[in-house]
Amino acid sequence: MKHILVIGANGQLGQSLRHIADQFPDFSMRFMGRSECDLQDPIQMAQVFKKHTIDICINAAAYTAVDQAEKEPDLAYAINARGTEDLAKLCAAHQVTLAHISTDYVFDGKATLPYDEQAPTAPIGVYGKSKWQGEQAVKEHLAQYYIIRTSWLYGPFGHNFLTTMLRLADQNKALTITTEQTGVPTSTIDLARAILGIIAHGSTPYGLYHFSNEGPTTWYGFAQEIFTQSGQIETTQLASTEYYPTFAERPKYSVLDNEKYKTTLEIPVRHWREALVEVMTLL
């Protein structure tokens, strides 16, 4: 029996991990939100590690507000960089393996082919830079770790692009969605299965992995498929734009290469459209 602590239990990924936990009966999983285990409170985290038996910690907690991070960088770095470093130190001291979730935003988006794990990083905003610093802290303080980069997360829990689109469509809002960015929407349910699959595999080499669903698209393409699957494509006022101004600069291309994950785990990765079908049934 492996004892797993999930930090960030109330976020969309944390709730997805809880949703599928019973699919992994060999895991004893403990879920903690910010009030119980706050990345900004190293004393509280130390007490958690002292009190509980932990073999593996999944860090699903993060500051993810990309635009807001430009306005409050200190908070973004406190959570994504320094908080992650404190957590990595605790894991090292207690001989706990850390599974840390990172992002496609560690890349600058200037590539034209999917980014593999050896691709050079060059984050262009506070969010990406803070997450990159968190990655470096994990590598510096731990030998037993998994860093799992993912992209464009959405799911049945919490606030995300999918739930926002459906809510605005129900309000008969006219929607103009950008085609400026190319990436891959990733189901939090599929990511949760991938994380626990890596742990359950038993002999997965430590290190860095990329995981997203398959199939590049744009945010406009994602919105089109959402409304197609929801039966609202004929009634929704949906338009595309090549340019949509945002406060924070975003990578124009952030498709991740899943080959290392697929080869190591010998598990296929499904297309994002197929994954969306499952998520829609859970709403």
C-alpha positions in Angstrom: 0.0 0.0 0.0 1.4 3.4 -1.1 0.4 6.4 1.0 -0.2 9.4 -1.2 -0.7 13.0 -0.2 -2.4 15.3 -2.7 -1.9 19.0 -2.1 -4.2 21.3 -3.9 -7.2 19.0 -3.3 -9.8 21.6 -4.1 -8.5 22.6 -7.5 -9.7 21.1 -10.7 -6.9 18.6 -10.9 -7.1 17.8 -7.2 -10.9 17.1 -7.5 -10.2 14.9 -10.6 -7.6 12.9 -8.6 -10.2 12.4 -5.9 -12.8 11.4 -8.5 -10.7 8.5 -9.9 -9.0 7.5 -6.6 -11.1 4.3 -6.3 -9.6 3.1 -9.6 -6.3 2.6 -7.7 -7.1 0.4 -4.7 -3.5 -0.1 -3.9 -3.1 3.6 -3.0 -4.1 5.2 0.3 -4.8 8.7 -0.7 -5.1 11.8 1.6 -6.4 15.0 0.1 -5.6 18.4 1.5 -6.7 21.9 0.4 -5.0 25.2 1.2 -6.4 25.4 4.7 -4.8 22.1 5.6 -1.5 22.3 3.7 -0.6 25.7 2.3 2.5 26.1 0.0 3.0 29.5 1.6 3.1 28.1 5.1 6.3 25.9 5.5 5.6 25.4 9.2 2.1 24.0 8.5 3.6 21.8 5.7 6.3 20.5 8.1 3.6 19.5 10.6 1.7 17.6 8.0 4.8 15.6 7.0 5.6 14.9 10.6 2.1 13.7 11.5 1.3 11.5 8.5 2.9 8.6 6.7 3.6 9.8 3.2 5.4 7.8 0.4 4.5 10.1 -2.5 3.3 13.7 -2.6 1.4 15.0 -5.6 1.6 18.8 -5.8 -1.6 19.8 -7.6 -1.5 23.3 -6.0 -0.4 26.3 -8.0 -1.0 29.9 -8.8 -2.5 29.7 -12.3 -4.1 33.1 -13.0 -1.9 34.0 -16.0 -2.9 37.6 -16.4 -3.2 38.4 -12.7 0.3 37.0 -12.1 1.6 40.0 -14.0 -0.1 42.3 -11.5 0.9 40.3 -8.4 4.2 38.6 -9.2 5.2 38.3 -5.6 2.3 36.0 -4.9 2.9 33.9 -8.0 6.5 33.3 -7.1 5.6 32.7 -3.4 3.4 29.8 -4.4 4.9 28.4 -7.6 8.6 28.9 -6.8 9.3 29.3 -3.1 6.4 27.2 -2.0 7.4 24.4 -4.3 11.0 24.7 -3.1 9.9 24.3 0.6 7.8 21.3 -0.4 10.8 19.8 -2.3 13.0 20.2 0.8 10.4 18.5 3.0 10.1 15.6 0.6 13.9 15.2 0.6 14.1 15.3 4.4 11.3 12.7 4.7 12.4 10.5 1.7 9.1 11.2 0.0 8.8 11.1 -3.8 7.3 14.3 -5.3 5.1 14.3 -8.3 5.0 18.0 -9.3 2.7 19.4 -12.0 4.1 22.0 -14.3 3.1 23.7 -17.5 3.6 24.3 -21.3 4.1 28.0 -20.3 7.8 27.2 -19.5 8.3 27.5 -23.3 8.3 30.8 -25.4 6.0 29.4 -28.1 8.4 30.1 -31.0 8.7 26.4 -32.0 6.8 24.8 -34.9 7.1 21.2 -33.8 5.9 19.7 -30.5 8.2 20.3 -27.5 9.8 17.2 -26.0 11.5 17.0 -22.6 14.9 18.1 -23.9 13.6 21.3 -25.6 15.1 24.5 -24.1 12.8 26.4 -21.8 12.3 30.2 -22.1 9.2 31.4 -20.3 7.8 34.8 -21.3 5.6 35.7 -18.4 5.5 35.7 -14.6 3.3 32.6 -14.5 5.7 30.6 -16.7 8.8 31.9 -15.0 7.5 31.1 -11.6 6.6 27.6 -12.6 10.0 27.2 -14.2 11.7 28.2 -11.0 9.5 25.6 -9.2 10.8 22.9 -11.6 14.4 24.0 -10.9 13.8 23.8 -7.1 12.5 20.2 -7.4 15.5 19.1 -9.5 17.9 20.8 -7.1 16.6 19.3 -3.9 15.3 15.9 -4.9 16.6 12.8 -6.7 13.2 11.0 -6.5 10.7 13.2 -8.4 8.4 13.3 -11.3 7.8 16.7 -13.0 4.8 16.4 -15.3 4.2 19.2 -17.7 0.7 19.6 -19.2 -1.3 22.1 -21.2 -4.6 23.8 -21.5 -6.3 22.0 -18.6 -10.1 21.7 -18.4 -12.4 19.3 -16.7 -15.7 18.7 -14.9 -14.6 20.5 -11.7 -13.8 24.1 -10.9 -13.5 27.0 -13.4 -11.9 26.5 -16.8 -12.4 27.2 -20.5 -15.0 24.5 -20.9 -17.3 25.5 -18.1 -16.9 29.2 -19.0 -17.9 28.6 -22.6 -21.0 26.6 -21.6 -22.0 29.3 -19.1 -21.6 32.1 -21.6 -23.5 30.2 -24.2 -26.4 29.6 -21.8 -26.5 33.4 -21.3 -26.7 33.9 -25.1 -23.4 35.9 -25.1 -21.7 36.6 -28.4 -18.3 34.9 -28.2 -15.1 35.9 -30.1 -12.4 33.3 -29.5 -8.8 33.6 -30.6 -7.0 31.5 -33.2 -3.7 33.0 -32.2 -2.5 30.2 -29.9 -2.0 26.6 -30.9 -1.9 23.9 -28.2 -3.7 20.9 -26.9 -6.7 20.9 -24.5 -6.1 18.3 -21.8 -8.7 16.7 -19.6 -7.9 16.8 -15.9 -9.4 13.3 -15.7 -6.9 12.0 -18.2 -4.1 13.9 -16.5 -5.1 12.4 -13.1 -5.0 8.9 -14.6 -1.6 9.6 -16.1 -0.1 10.8 -12.8 -1.4 7.9 -10.8 -0.4 5.6 -13.7 3.2 6.8 -13.5 3.2 6.1 -9.8 1.4 2.7 -10.1 3.8 1.5 -12.8 6.3 0.8 -10.1 9.4 1.1 -12.3 8.8 4.4 -14.0 12.2 6.2 -14.2 12.3 9.5 -12.2 12.5 12.7 -14.1 10.6 15.0 -16.4 7.5 13.9 -18.5 5.2 15.7 -20.9 1.5 14.7 -20.8 -1.4 16.2 -22.7 -4.1 14.8 -24.9 -3.4 14.4 -28.6 -4.2 16.7 -31.4 -3.2 20.4 -31.8 -5.9 23.0 -32.1 -6.7 26.6 -31.2 -8.9 28.0 -28.5 -11.5 28.7 -31.3 -11.2 25.1 -32.5 -11.7 23.9 -28.9 -14.8 26.2 -28.5 -16.3 24.9 -31.8 -16.0 21.3 -30.6 -17.5 22.1 -27.1 -20.6 23.6 -28.7 -20.8 20.8 -31.3 -20.8 18.2 -28.5 -23.2 20.2 -26.4 -25.6 20.6 -29.3 -25.3 24.4 -29.3 -23.2 25.0 -32.3 -26.2 26.2 -34.4 -27.4 28.6 -31.8 -24.2 30.0 -30.3 -22.9 33.3 -31.6 -19.3 32.2 -32.2 -16.7 34.1 -34.1 -12.9 33.8 -34.5 -10.2 36.4 -34.3 -6.5 36.2 -35.2 -5.7 38.6 -32.4 -7.1 38.8 -29.0 -5.3 41.2 -26.6 -4.5 39.8 -23.1 -2.6 41.4 -20.2 0.0 38.7 -20.2 1.9 37.5 -23.3 1.2 33.8 -24.0 3.2 31.3 -26.0 1.8 31.2 -29.6 2.6 27.5 -29.9 2.8 25.1 -27.0 2.1 21.6 -28.2 3.8 19.0 -26.0 5.4 15.8 -27.3 4.0 12.8 -25.3 6.4 10.2 -26.8 8.4 9.6 -23.7 5.3 9.0 -21.6 3.7 6.7 -24.2 6.9 4.7 -24.6 7.8 4.4 -20.9 4.3 3.6 -19.7 3.2 1.7 -22.9 -0.1 3.4 -22.6 -1.8 5.2 -25.6 -3.0 8.8 -25.2 -6.3 9.7 -26.6 -7.3 12.6 -28.8 -8.7 15.6 -26.9 -12.0 15.3 -28.7 -12.5 11.8 -27.3 -11.5 13.0 -23.8 -14.0 15.9 -24.1 -16.8 13.4 -24.6 -16.1 11.8 -21.2 -15.8 15.2 -19.4 -19.1 16.4 -20.9 -20.9 13.4 -19.3 -19.5 14.4 -15.9 -20.8 18.0 -15.9 
